[in-house]
Amino acid sequence: MCQTDLLVVCSNNGEVSYLNTKEPLGKMTVLQLKQYAVNTFPKSGPTVNDIRLIVQDQPLDNDSASLSEYNIKSHAKVQMVRKVNGG
């Protein structure tokens, strides 16, 4: 039997997507998750550099870090928000 991991990704305008992966979730990097979010919500218009991902009030600021470094588990809710310049 093949186990999959699931993340719930929410855009800044309320859209929701479910990321199912057969690869271990912990191996995915923050940058890979940002790329998924940008490609999934093209109407939101941001680029990878324009967004910040947040899980349980914790910003995922290190793009090269794996999700396991942030202790992100299957079924976590990831919020995509636009970065605010100068604030």
N, C-alpha and C positions, 0 to 999 in steps of 0.2 A: 504494500500500500504506500502511496506517495503522499506525504504531508506537505501542505502549503502554508505559508505565512500570509497574513493579511494586514494591511494598513488602511485606515480610513483617512483620506486626504481631503481637506476642505479648502476651497478657494476663498479669497477675500470678499467675494460677492455671494457666498452661500452655496455654490455648487459643491457636490460631493462625488468623489470617485473612490473606488475600492481597488487597491493594488494587491493582487495575488501573485506570489512568487514561489517558485519551487526551490529557488536558491535560498540558503539560510539568510534570513533577514539581517542578521548581525554583520554579514559580509558587505552589505550595500553601504556605500558612502553617502554622506549628506549631499554631496554634489550630484550623485546619481539620482537621489530622491528629488532634488530640486529640478533636474532635467525632466524627470517623469511629470512633476507638477506643472511645469511650464508647457510641456507638450500636451498634457491632458486638458488644460484650461487655456487654450489659445485666445479665447475671447477676453480673458482678463488682461492680456497684452504685455505682461512683464517678461523680462529676460531673467536668466538665472541670477544675474548680478543685481536685479531689482527686487528680489524677494528674500524673505527670511522665513524659515520654518520654525515652528514652535510646537513642542509636545509638553503637555502638563505644565505650562508656564515657563518652560525651559527653552531658551533659544538655541537652535542648532547652528552655531556660528562657525565652526571649523569644517569647511567643505571637504577636507581630506579625511576627516574622522569617520570611522565606521559607525553605523547605528548602534552596534553593541557597546561602543565607548560611551554612548549616552544612555545605555541600559534600556533601549527601546525594544519592546516585546511585540509579538503578534497581537493584533486587534487594537493597537494604539491609535489614537486620533491625532493626526498631524494637521496643524493650521498653517496655511500659506498666507502671509501678509506682505504688503509692500513695505520696503525700507523707507524711512522718513529721512530726507536729507537735512542735515544740520540740526536734528532734534533728537 
